């Protein structure tokens, strides 16, 4: 009762007239500008403030009425974060506990700032019990500091020593976690750079890996252990040793299985996706398919992690020429109700999958007659060939991929004049807009197509291709989830298809 009185006094003095949040009741008010804004955001109707201001008020984004609405809307969204439902079945116990601890920690700080020390200490004790169970070092240190201070002021030496011991123990663990976090971030930052620019990290990563092993052996912490597994997996991936990369990911899975109270959706998704990447690069359809089916059942159908797996899954099917499976994967992904909610970039990627699948159906139906039953009436080749394919510079690789697809379709029609127009366009990209160190394989593919055009698509006249093929072999397909590295059909196979269509 003492704590309730303490809290009530704070609320009575400083309570607000109304808490503005987005809940189910408030979202039923369809006449509200807030709700109109919210629904339009969820439907991906806006790319920028100009779109939103025009939609809501038919005004400029600098107009006061739009700026005021946006400010209040942002505040309402932030308020709603305090009332998120973390008890959903798909949320792990670890994630729920960490969210709850941090939300309650905010309450502790509010209570302390209003001199409600007794209630703050009581709540800090509750948080600490949960934090100790899950080894949340940062939360343990924060709560223990509050409790050590509280018992110091109350002259309770035994209690003071208990929390002082927690601080000393978990400060060391927290420092080690921060160090492991730094090492992981250094690797991640360089891992995402183009291959030629990540040389520095390749020289240091062995040291980082050894340091993380040492930290994991010295301190029992899921944070350190996860960072250790991730960095070792990155190490083997950068060495193109995908077999050992798989072994590290399997060890990480075993750790997660052996420590269910440390389970985190995000971490499991990372390791399962890394395994999918390894199977894609190894072109191991059997094990990759098994991993994909297991992974997809681990996450809600239609969620973003689910779609990330589906991207790797469909590429693995195409790269290993399991075309019927590729068609089935495409159908499953694009017919789900959440497909329309994906970011534009993701939906466009699936459109490119569709174009190449239709090309495969058209060219492989003689070898695989059953593909005829999967032909889509909605896909019209001539309509695709008339498409100008205009994407912004951030998605320029989509344009390149689709211009190459147009060339493949035109080769089937032997429409060489139309092909030459596309080749000129690709040449412009290769010469002026594609950075050679970032788009090594793309540029070599374009150069090969140029050589075919120079030979008037005649086999006997084809020359000067070996150097481009050599560079392709020296820079094998390497996909890290970045659109600039996407190859729906590996470029080596595309070149084989082009060569098979040359006049003899």
C-alpha positions in Angstrom: 0.0 0.0 0.0 2.9 2.3 0.7 4.1 2.0 -2.9 0.6 2.6 -4.2 0.3 5.8 -2.2 3.7 7.0 -3.5 2.7 6.4 -7.1 -0.8 8.0 -6.7 0.7 11.2 -5.4 2.9 11.5 -8.5 0.0 10.7 -10.9 -2.3 13.2 -9.1 0.3 16.0 -9.4 1.4 15.4 -13.0 -1.3 13.3 -14.8 -2.2 14.3 -18.4 -5.8 14.9 -19.5 -5.6 12.3 -22.2 -3.1 9.7 -23.4 -2.9 9.8 -27.1 -2.0 6.4 -28.6 -3.0 4.2 -31.5 -5.1 1.3 -30.2 -7.9 -0.8 -31.7 -10.6 1.6 -30.4 -9.0 4.8 -31.7 -8.3 3.2 -35.1 -12.0 2.6 -35.6 -12.5 6.3 -36.0 -12.2 6.5 -39.8 -12.9 10.2 -40.0 -9.7 11.0 -38.1 -6.8 12.6 -40.0 -4.5 10.6 -37.7 -6.1 7.3 -38.7 -6.1 8.4 -42.4 -2.3 9.1 -42.1 -1.7 5.8 -40.3 -3.7 3.7 -42.8 -2.0 5.3 -45.8 1.5 4.7 -44.2 0.6 1.0 -43.7 -0.5 0.8 -47.3 2.9 2.1 -48.5 1.2 5.1 -50.2 3.9 7.6 -49.4 7.5 7.8 -50.6 8.2 11.2 -49.0 6.6 14.2 -47.2 5.4 15.7 -50.4 3.3 12.6 -51.1 1.8 12.7 -47.6 1.1 16.4 -47.6 -0.7 16.2 -51.0 -2.7 13.1 -49.9 -3.8 14.6 -46.6 -4.3 18.3 -47.3 -3.4 18.9 -50.9 -0.7 21.2 -49.7 3.1 21.5 -49.6 5.1 19.6 -46.9 6.1 23.0 -45.5 2.5 24.0 -44.8 1.8 24.5 -41.1 -1.2 22.2 -41.0 0.8 19.3 -42.4 3.8 19.9 -40.1 1.6 20.1 -37.0 -0.2 16.9 -37.9 3.0 15.1 -38.6 4.5 16.3 -35.2 1.5 15.2 -33.3 1.2 11.9 -35.3 4.9 11.1 -34.4 4.2 11.8 -30.7 1.2 9.5 -30.8 3.2 6.7 -32.4 6.0 7.0 -29.9 3.4 6.9 -27.0 2.0 3.7 -28.5 5.4 2.0 -28.2 5.0 1.9 -24.4 1.9 -0.3 -24.9 3.1 -2.8 -27.5 1.8 -6.3 -27.1 4.9 -8.4 -26.6 3.0 -11.5 -25.4 2.3 -12.7 -28.9 3.0 -16.4 -29.5 5.7 -15.6 -32.0 7.7 -13.5 -29.6 10.4 -15.4 -27.7 10.6 -15.4 -23.9 14.0 -13.7 -24.1 12.7 -10.9 -26.3 9.6 -10.5 -24.1 11.6 -10.4 -20.9 14.1 -7.8 -22.3 11.4 -5.5 -23.6 9.5 -5.7 -20.2 12.7 -5.1 -18.2 13.6 -2.0 -20.2 10.0 -0.7 -20.1 9.9 -1.1 -16.4 13.4 0.4 -16.1 11.9 3.6 -17.6 9.4 3.5 -14.8 12.1 3.2 -12.2 13.8 6.3 -13.6 10.5 8.2 -13.6 9.9 7.2 -10.0 13.4 8.2 -8.9 13.1 11.6 -10.6 9.9 12.2 -8.5 11.5 11.1 -5.2 9.5 7.8 -5.0 12.6 5.9 -3.8 10.8 3.1 -2.0 8.7 2.2 -5.1 11.6 2.5 -7.4 13.7 0.1 -5.3 10.8 -2.4 -5.1 10.3 -2.3 -8.9 14.1 -2.5 -9.5 14.2 -5.8 -7.4 11.5 -7.3 -9.6 13.4 -6.3 -12.8 16.6 -7.7 -11.4 15.1 -11.1 -10.7 14.2 -11.4 -14.4 17.4 -9.9 -15.6 19.5 -12.4 -13.6 17.6 -15.3 -15.1 18.3 -14.2 -18.7 21.8 -12.7 -18.0 20.9 -9.2 -19.1 24.2 -7.7 -18.0 23.2 -4.1 -18.8 19.9 -4.3 -16.9 21.5 -6.1 -13.9 24.2 -3.4 -13.5 21.6 -0.6 -13.8 19.2 -2.1 -11.3 22.0 -3.1 -8.9 23.3 0.4 -8.8 19.9 1.7 -7.8 19.5 -0.9 -5.1 23.0 -0.5 -3.8 22.4 3.2 -3.4 19.0 2.6 -1.8 20.4 0.2 0.9 23.4 2.5 1.5 21.0 5.3 2.4 19.1 3.0 4.6 22.2 1.6 6.3 21.6 -2.0 5.4 25.1 -3.3 4.9 24.3 -6.9 4.0 22.0 -5.9 1.2 24.4 -3.3 0.0 27.1 -6.0 -0.4 24.8 -8.3 -2.4 24.1 -5.6 -5.0 27.7 -4.4 -5.0 28.8 -8.0 -5.8 26.3 -8.0 -8.7 27.8 -4.8 -10.0 31.3 -6.0 -9.9 30.5 -9.3 -11.6 28.2 -8.0 -14.3 30.2 -4.9 -15.0 33.0 -7.2 -16.2 30.5 -9.2 -18.3 29.0 -6.0 -19.7 32.4 -4.7 -20.7 33.2 -8.0 -22.4 29.8 -7.8 -24.2 30.6 -4.3 -25.4 33.9 -5.5 -26.7 32.3 -8.5 -28.5 29.7 -6.1 -30.0 32.5 -3.8 -31.3 34.4 -6.7 -32.9 31.2 -8.0 -34.5 30.3 -4.5 -35.8 33.7 -4.0 -37.3 33.4 -7.2 -39.2 29.8 -6.5 -40.3 30.7 -3.0 -41.5 33.5 -4.3 -43.7 31.6 -7.5 -44.7 29.1 -5.4 -46.6 31.7 -3.5 -48.6 32.5 -4.6 -52.2 34.9 -7.5 -52.2 37.9 -5.5 -53.2 37.4 -3.0 -50.4 37.1 -5.5 -47.5 40.8 -6.7 -47.7 41.7 -5.0 -44.4 39.1 -6.9 -42.4 40.3 -10.2 -43.9 43.7 -9.6 -42.4 42.2 -8.8 -38.9 39.3 -11.2 -38.7 41.4 -14.1 -37.5 42.4 -12.0 -34.5 38.8 -11.0 -33.9 37.7 -14.6 -34.0 40.3 -15.7 -31.5 39.4 -12.7 -29.2 35.7 -13.7 -29.3 36.5 -17.3 -28.4 38.5 -16.1 -25.5 35.7 -13.8 -24.3 33.1 -16.6 -24.6 35.3 -18.9 -22.6 35.9 -16.3 -19.8 32.3 -15.0 -19.5 28.9 -16.8 -19.6 26.9 -14.5 -21.9 24.6 -15.2 -24.8 25.5 -11.8 -26.3 29.2 -12.8 -26.5 28.4 -16.3 -27.8 26.1 -15.1 -30.5 28.7 -12.5 -31.7 31.3 -15.3 -31.7 29.3 -17.6 -33.9 28.3 -14.8 -36.3 31.9 -13.5 -36.8 33.2 -17.0 -37.4 30.5 -17.6 -40.0 31.4 -14.4 -41.7 35.0 -15.4 -41.7 34.4 -18.6 -43.5 31.9 -17.0 -45.9 34.6 -14.4 -46.9 37.0 -17.3 -47.5 34.3 -19.0 -49.7 34.6 -22.0 -47.3 30.9 -22.7 -47.2 31.2 -26.1 -45.7 32.9 -24.7 -42.6 30.4 -21.9 -42.6 27.6 -24.5 -42.4 29.4 -26.2 -39.5 29.6 -22.9 -37.5 25.9 -22.2 -38.1 25.0 -25.8 -37.0 27.0 -25.2 -33.8 25.1 -22.0 -33.2 21.8 -23.9 -33.7 22.9 -26.5 -31.1 23.8 -23.7 -28.7 20.3 -22.2 -29.1 18.7 -25.6 -28.6 20.7 -26.3 -25.5 19.8 -22.8 -24.0 16.1 -22.3 -24.8 15.8 -19.4 -22.3 18.3 -17.4 -24.5 16.4 -18.1 -27.7 15.9 -15.1 -29.9 13.9 -15.1 -33.2 16.4 -12.7 -34.8 19.5 -14.7 -34.0 18.0 -18.0 -35.1 16.9 -16.3 -38.4 20.4 -15.0 -38.9 22.0 -18.5 -38.6 19.3 -20.2 -40.7 19.6 -17.6 -43.4 23.4 -18.0 -43.4 22.9 -21.7 -43.9 20.6 -21.0 -46.8 23.3 -18.7 -48.3 25.9 -21.5 -48.0 23.6 -24.0 -49.7 23.0 -21.5 -52.5 26.7 -20.9 -53.1 27.4 -24.7 -52.9 24.3 -25.3 -55.2 23.3 -28.0 -52.8 19.6 -28.4 -53.6 18.8 -31.4 -51.3 20.2 -30.0 -48.1 19.1 -26.4 -49.0 15.5 -27.5 -49.6 15.5 -29.3 -46.2 16.9 -26.3 -44.5 14.4 -24.0 -46.2 11.4 -26.0 -45.2 12.6 -26.2 -41.6 13.4 -22.5 -41.6 10.1 -21.4 -43.1 8.2 -23.4 -40.4 10.1 -21.5 -37.7 8.7 -18.1 -38.5 5.2 -16.8 -39.3 4.2 -17.3 -42.9 4.2 -13.9 -44.7 6.6 -12.3 -42.3 9.7 -10.4 -43.5 12.1 -13.2 -42.3 9.9 -15.7 -44.2 10.2 -13.7 -47.4 14.0 -13.4 -46.9 14.2 -17.2 -46.9 11.9 -17.4 -49.9 14.3 -15.2 -51.9 17.2 -17.5 -51.2 15.0 -20.6 -51.7 13.8 -19.5 -55.2 17.3 -18.6 -56.3 18.6 -22.0 -55.1 15.9 -23.7 -57.1 16.7 -21.7 -60.3 20.5 -22.0 -59.9 20.2 -25.8 -59.5 17.7 -26.1 -62.3 14.9 -27.3 -60.1 12.5 -25.2 -62.2 9.2 -26.8 -61.1 10.1 -26.1 -57.5 11.0 -22.5 -58.5 7.5 -22.0 -59.9 5.9 -23.4 -56.8 8.0 -21.1 -54.5 7.1 -18.1 -56.6 3.4 -18.9 -56.4 3.6 -19.5 -52.6 5.3 -16.2 -52.1 3.4 -13.9 -54.4 -0.1 -15.2 -53.6 0.2 -14.6 -49.8 -1.9 -11.7 -48.6 1.2 -10.0 -47.1 2.9 -9.8 -50.5 1.3 -6.4 -51.3 2.6 -5.0 -48.0 6.3 -5.7 -48.8 8.5 -2.7 -49.6 8.5 -1.7 -53.3 12.1 -3.0 -53.8 11.1 -6.5 -52.6 8.0 -6.7 -54.8 10.0 -5.6 -57.8 12.6 -8.3 -57.1 9.8 -10.9 -57.2 8.6 -9.4 -60.5 12.1 -10.0 -61.9 11.9 -13.6 -60.6 8.6 -13.9 -62.6 10.2 -12.6 -65.8 13.1 -15.1 -65.7 10.8 -18.0 -64.7 8.7 -17.3 -67.8 11.9 -17.3 -69.9 12.8 -20.6 -68.4 9.4 -22.0 -69.1 9.6 -20.9 -72.7 13.1 -22.3 -73.3 13.1 -25.4 -71.2 9.6 -26.8 -72.0 11.0 -29.2 -74.6 13.3 -30.7 -72.0 10.8 -30.6 -69.2 7.3 -30.9 -70.8 5.5 -30.6 -67.5 6.6 -26.9 -67.4 3.9 -26.2 -70.1 1.3 -26.6 -67.4 2.8 -23.8 -65.4 2.7 -21.2 -68.2 1.1 -17.9 -67.1 -1.5 -16.3 -69.2 -0.9 -13.0 -67.4 2.7 -12.8 -68.8 2.8 -11.3 -72.3 6.2 -11.4 -73.9 5.6 -8.5 -76.3 4.3 -6.3 -73.5 7.5 -7.0 -71.5 9.7 -6.2 -74.5 7.9 -2.9 -75.0 8.5 -1.9 -71.3 11.1 0.9 -71.1 12.3 -0.4 -67.8 12.9 2.8 -65.9 14.1 2.5 -62.3 15.8 5.1 -60.2 19.6 4.8 -59.7 19.3 2.9 -56.4 17.6 0.1 -58.3 19.7 0.4 -61.5 20.7 -3.3 -61.2 17.0 -4.2 -61.7 17.1 -2.3 -65.1 20.3 -4.2 -66.1 18.8 -7.6 -65.1 15.6 -6.9 -67.1 17.4 -5.6 -70.2 19.4 -8.8 -70.2 16.1 -10.7 -69.9 14.8 -8.8 -72.9 17.8 -9.8 -74.9 17.3 -13.4 -74.0 13.7 -13.3 -75.2 14.7 -11.4 -78.4 17.3 -14.0 -79.1 14.5 -16.6 -79.2 12.8 -14.4 -81.8 16.1 -13.7 -83.6 15.3 -10.0 -83.6 18.9 -8.8 -83.7 18.1 -5.1 -84.5 16.1 -4.9 -81.2 18.9 -6.7 -79.4 21.4 -4.2 -80.6 19.4 -1.3 -79.1 19.5 -3.1 -75.7 23.2 -3.8 -76.0 23.9 -0.1 -76.5 21.9 0.6 -73.4 23.9 -1.9 -71.4 27.1 -0.6 -72.8 26.2 2.9 -71.4 25.6 1.4 -68.0 28.9 -0.5 -68.0 31.0 2.5 -69.2 29.5 5.3 -67.1 27.2 4.1 -64.3 28.3 0.8 -62.9 31.3 1.0 -60.5 33.7 -1.7 -61.7 34.8 -2.8 -58.2 31.2 -3.1 -57.1 29.7 -4.7 -60.3 32.6 -6.8 -61.5 30.4 -9.7 -62.7 27.7 -7.5 -64.2 30.2 -5.6 -66.2 31.8 -8.8 -67.5 28.4 -10.1 -68.5 27.7 -6.9 -70.4 31.1 -7.1 -72.2 30.3 -10.7 -73.3 27.0 -9.7 -74.7 28.8 -6.8 -76.5 31.1 -9.4 -78.1 28.2 -11.4 -79.3 26.6 -8.3 -80.8 29.9 -7.4 -82.5 29.9 -10.9 -84.1 26.4 -10.3 -85.4 25.4 -13.2 -83.2 27.3 -15.7 -85.4 29.2 -18.4 -83.7 32.2 -18.4 -86.2 32.8 -14.7 -85.8 32.7 -14.7 -82.0 36.0 -13.7 -80.4 37.7 -11.9 -77.6 35.6 -13.5 -74.9 38.1 -15.5 -72.9 39.4 -12.5 -70.8 35.8 -11.7 -69.7 35.1 -15.3 -68.9 38.3 -15.5 -66.9 37.4 -12.5 -64.8 33.9 -14.1 -64.2 35.6 -17.3 -62.9 38.0 -15.3 -60.8 35.1 -13.5 -59.2 32.5 -16.3 -58.6 28.9 -15.6 -57.8 28.7 -14.1 -54.3 25.4 -13.0 -52.8 25.0 -11.4 -49.4 21.4 -10.3 -49.7 22.3 -7.1 -51.5 20.4 -6.3 -54.7 23.6 -5.3 -56.5 24.7 -8.9 -56.3 21.5 -10.6 -57.4 21.8 -13.1 -60.3 18.5 -14.8 -61.0 20.3 -17.1 -63.4 24.0 -17.2 -62.9 25.8 -15.2 -65.5 27.9 -18.2 -66.7 24.6 -20.0 -67.5 23.2 -17.0 -69.2 26.3 -16.8 -71.4 25.9 -20.5 -72.2 22.3 -19.9 -73.3 23.3 -17.0 -75.5 26.1 -19.1 -77.1 23.6 -21.9 -77.8 21.4 -19.4 -79.8 24.2 -18.0 -82.0 23.9 -18.6 -85.7 26.1 -21.4 -86.9 
